[in-house]
């Protein structure tokens, strides 16, 4: 009897986990993939660091220096470039090459700019 109750409870738990995953899969996908595509589009259109990356100049409630924000933005840009290098969601190789070249050009431009130019007040 105990085994049947345990098994029923376990099956209910598995069912609820699967239901949760299915219900929130679009949100998870948007968070994991959608933001990367939005960030790349914004970077290419205006050449600036996305606002989402700056987080208001705060890191864990502390004010962060512009120099540290610049390093973090360049690291995130390198992650974005690696993502698009291997992403199956880019339509073809020509588009991928153009996208990666554009992102690398902007990343190199960010490296040459001072922190004050990259993050004006």
For each residue, the residues with C-beta under 8 A, 3 or more apart:
1: 4 5
2: 5 6
3: 6 7
4: 1 7 8
5: 1 2 8 9
6: 2 3 9 10
7: 3 4 10 11
8: 4 5 11 12
9: 5 6 12 13
10: 6 7 13 14
11: 7 8 14 15
12: 8 9 15 16
13: 9 10 16 17
14: 10 11 17 18
15: 11 12 18 19
16: 12 13 19 20
17: 13 14 20 21
18: 14 15 21 22
19: 15 16 22 23
20: 16 17 23 24
21: 17 18 24 25
22: 18 19 25
23: 19 20
24: 20 21 27 28
25: 21 22 28 29
26: 29 30
27: 24 30 31
28: 24 25 31 32
29: 25 26 32 33 34
30: 26 27 33 34 35
31: 27 28 34 35
32: 28 29 35 36
33: 29 30 36 37 89
34: 29 30 31 37 38
35: 30 31 32 38 39 52
36: 32 33 39 40 80 83 84
37: 33 34 40 41 89
38: 34 35 41 42 50
39: 35 36 42 43 50 52 53 80
40: 36 37 43 44 80 84 99 103
41: 37 38 44 45
42: 38 39 45 46 48 50
43: 39 40 46 47 48 49 50 77 80 103 106
44: 40 41 47 99 102 103 106
45: 41 42
46: 42 43
47: 43 44 106 109
48: 42 43
49: 43 53 54 69 73 110 118 119
50: 38 39 42 43 53 54
51: 54
52: 35 39 55
53: 39 49 50 72 73 76
54: 49 50 51 57 69 73 119
55: 52 58 59
56:
57: 54 63 64 69 119
58: 55 61 62 63 64
59: 55 62 64 68
60:
61: 58
62: 58 59
63: 57 58
64: 57 58 59 68 69
65: 68 69 115
66: 69 70 115 116 118 119
67: 70 71 115
68: 59 64 65 71 72
69: 49 54 57 64 65 66 72 73 115 118 119
70: 66 67 73 74 110 115 118 119
71: 67 68 74 75
72: 53 68 69 75 76
73: 49 53 54 69 70 76 77 110 118
74: 70 71 77 78 107 110 111
75: 71 72 78 79
76: 53 72 73 79 80
77: 43 73 74 80 81 103 106 107 110
78: 74 75 81 82 107
79: 75 76 82 83
80: 36 39 40 43 76 77 83 84 103
81: 77 78 84 85 100 103 104 107
82: 78 79 85 86
83: 36 79 80 86 87
84: 36 40 80 81 87 90 96 99 100 103
85: 81 82 96 100
86: 82 83
87: 83 84 90 96
88:
89: 33 37
90: 84 87 95 96 99
91: 95
92: 95 96
93: 96 97
94: 97 98
95: 90 91 92 98 99
96: 84 85 87 90 92 93 99 100
97: 93 94 100 101
98: 94 95 101 102
99: 40 44 84 90 95 96 102 103
100: 81 84 85 96 97 103 104
101: 97 98 104 105
102: 44 98 99 105 106
103: 40 43 44 77 80 81 84 99 100 106 107
104: 81 100 101 107 108
105: 101 102 108 109
106: 43 44 47 77 102 103 109 110
107: 74 77 78 81 103 104 110 111
108: 104 105 111 112
109: 47 105 106 112 113
110: 49 70 73 74 77 106 107 113 118
111: 74 107 108
112: 108 109
113: 109 110 117 118
114: 117 118
115: 65 66 67 69 70 118 119
116: 66 119 120
117: 113 114 120
118: 49 66 69 70 73 110 113 114 115
119: 49 54 57 66 69 70 115 116
120: 116 117
121:
